[in-house]
Amino acid sequence: MRAVRRYLRSPAAVIGLALLALVVGVALAAPLAFPGDPLGLAGRPLQWPGANPRFPLGTDPSGRDIAAQIFHGARTSLLIGGVATAVSLGIGIGVGAAAGFYGGWMDDALMRVTEAFQTLPGFLLLLVLVAVFGSAIATVTLAIGIVSWPATARLTRAEFLTLRSREFVQSCRTLGMGNARIMLREILPNALPPVIVYAGVVMASSILLESALAFLNLSDPNIASWGNLIGAGKGVLRVQWYVSAIPGIAILLTVLAVSLVGQGLNDALNPRLEGRG
């Protein structure tokens, strides 16, 4: 309850939660509000928002309903962001925890692997993975998670290096606890707050990376996504700018919401703030 009160005391965190709830609500309402195929042809191409009551947000260059793509695209963006973040955190926490806890040769080996992944720019590595393994939505999501884990690993390693010499860890060793139990039950919960904050960054970055791939026509074209809609509007950007602007605003609000929620969770879960509750 203290954590909840600390979270609610932050106006930015509450705004972020409200925005994220709005995006989730849009995603959940998509099948009800637009039960048909969001990529199906709906009307005359390039109708401006408000020009036709049937299409409140207008139509894209192919005559597809932009509002339907926005609603269904919210589902795609949240799914990509959530799964890619889970993959990134799973790999990063595992590598960083092992490196920081055991140290020595294991730390050196795992950090060399991490540095090898960081040698190439993340987006360039993502392009290579998509080019080799295809642009199906599952492949794109997994590839985004794979290129996003090194920073999580370094952050987790730093926390484990700091915490492994604390008195409560030494007490656990004295009591005969195994390494796995100490890592998972004692150190990891105390190392999570900064990782949780970075999870928000990873999720926001995942949504942006998928949008960038879609803009380059390298994402799954058979899926309604905000990135695909932005890509569809790039050819008419000078005249019908709304085609790209509307999904761009949706991405902006979602990324902002995720970032604010992540920061709010950090403030709420940080043990150093316990005395302020």
Residue pairs with C-beta under 8 A, 6 or more apart in sequence:
2 274
2 277
3 268
3 269
3 277
4 268
5 277
6 267
6 268
6 273
6 276
6 277
7 13
7 14
7 264
7 265
7 267
7 268
8 14
10 263
10 264
10 267
12 260
12 263
12 264
13 260
13 261
13 263
13 264
13 265
13 267
13 268
14 264
15 260
16 256
16 257
16 258
16 259
16 260
16 261
16 263
16 264
17 257
17 260
17 261
17 264
19 253
19 254
19 256
19 257
19 260
20 254
20 257
20 258
20 261
22 253
22 257
23 74
23 77
23 78
23 250
23 253
23 254
23 257
24 74
24 78
26 70
26 71
26 74
27 71
27 74
27 75
27 78
29 71
30 38
30 68
30 71
30 72
30 74
30 75
33 68
33 71
34 65
34 67
34 68
34 71
34 72
36 68
38 64
38 65
38 68
38 69
38 71
38 72
38 73
38 224
39 64
39 69
39 222
39 224
40 64
41 62
41 63
41 64
42 54
42 55
42 59
42 63
42 64
42 65
42 68
43 52
43 54
43 55
43 59
43 63
43 65
44 59
44 63
45 59
45 60
45 61
45 62
45 63
46 58
46 59
46 60
46 61
46 236
46 240
46 243
47 55
47 58
47 59
48 58
48 240
48 242
49 55
49 56
49 57
49 58
49 66
49 242
49 246
50 56
50 58
51 58
52 58
52 59
54 65
55 65
55 66
55 67
56 67
57 65
57 66
57 67
57 70
57 242
57 246
58 66
58 240
58 242
58 243
58 246
59 65
59 66
60 66
60 69
60 229
60 232
60 233
60 243
61 232
61 233
61 235
61 236
61 240
61 243
62 232
66 229
66 242
66 243
66 246
66 247
68 224
69 224
69 225
69 226
69 228
69 229
69 247
70 226
70 229
70 246
70 247
70 250
72 224
73 224
73 225
73 226
73 228
73 229
73 247
73 250
74 226
74 250
74 254
76 137
76 210
76 223
76 224
76 225
76 226
77 207
77 210
77 225
77 226
77 250
77 251
77 254
78 254
79 141
80 137
80 140
80 141
80 144
80 206
80 207
80 210
80 225
81 203
81 204
81 206
81 207
81 254
81 258
82 203
83 141
83 142
83 145
84 141
84 142
84 144
84 145
84 148
84 202
84 203
84 206
85 145
85 148
85 199
85 202
85 203
85 206
86 145
87 141
87 142
87 144
87 145
87 146
87 148
87 149
88 144
88 145
88 146
88 148
88 149
88 152
88 202
88 206
89 149
89 152
89 195
89 199
89 202
91 145
91 146
91 149
91 152
91 153
92 148
92 149
92 150
92 151
92 152
92 153
92 155
92 156
93 152
93 153
93 156
93 188
93 195
95 110
95 113
95 114
95 149
95 153
95 156
95 157
96 152
96 153
96 154
96 155
96 156
96 157
96 158
96 159
96 160
97 156
97 157
97 160
97 183
97 187
97 188
97 191
98 106
98 110
99 106
99 107
99 110
99 111
99 153
99 157
99 160
100 107
100 156
100 157
100 158
100 159
100 160
100 161
100 164
101 160
101 164
101 179
101 182
101 183
101 187
102 179
103 161
107 157
110 153
111 157
114 150
114 153
114 154
115 150
117 125
117 147
117 149
117 150
118 150
120 128
122 147
122 148
122 209
123 147
123 209
123 212
125 147
126 143
126 144
126 147
126 209
126 213
127 213
127 218
129 139
129 143
129 146
129 147
130 139
130 140
130 143
130 213
130 218
130 219
131 218
133 139
133 143
135 213
135 218
135 219
135 220
135 221
136 220
137 219
137 220
137 223
140 210
140 213
140 219
140 220
141 206
141 210
144 206
144 209
144 210
145 206
147 209
148 202
148 205
148 206
151 198
152 195
152 198
152 199
152 202
155 194
155 195
155 198
156 191
156 195
159 187
159 190
159 191
159 194
159 195
160 183
160 187
160 191
163 169
163 187
163 190
163 191
164 187
168 186
169 182
169 186
169 187
172 181
172 182
172 186
173 182
177 186
190 271
192 269
193 265
193 266
193 269
193 270
193 271
194 266
196 262
196 265
196 266
196 269
197 262
197 263
197 265
197 266
198 262
199 262
200 258
200 259
200 261
200 262
200 263
200 265
201 259
201 262
203 258
203 262
204 254
204 255
204 258
204 259
207 226
207 251
207 254
207 255
207 258
208 251
208 255
210 219
210 225
210 227
211 225
211 226
211 227
211 230
211 251
212 227
213 219
213 227
214 225
214 226
214 227
214 228
214 230
214 231
215 227
215 230
215 231
215 234
216 231
217 231
219 225
219 227
219 228
221 228
226 247
226 248
226 250
226 251
227 247
227 251
229 243
229 244
229 246
229 247
230 244
230 247
230 248
230 251
232 243
233 240
233 241
233 242
233 243
233 244
233 245
233 247
234 244
236 243
237 243
237 244
267 273
